[in-house]
């Protein structure tokens, strides 16, 4: 399954939980519709930032090494050290994007709650 299909499946599952599922957990702790929209926006920003970071990393890899980025770790034509370095760097970039988008979403929700409490 390619990345676009995986993202589509994940978004459909998330939408099904939001619309039909009796889901109560940390994702919907505020319970308000605006909170859910902010969290969905945070999810979209996270997916977009992850895709952008991945494309940028692949482009930099190709520019520096002259070879395309290793996409399949089981391909024996790619060197093991190259695959491992790309995997570690890719995971690090993904973790940074995840933390930044999660913190951004949480701060947006805190600002909204503070603004609502002041009104």
Secondary structure as UniProt FT lines:
FT   HELIX           3..19
FT   HELIX           26..28
FT   HELIX           33..65
FT   TURN            73..74
FT   TURN            76..77
FT   HELIX           80..118
//
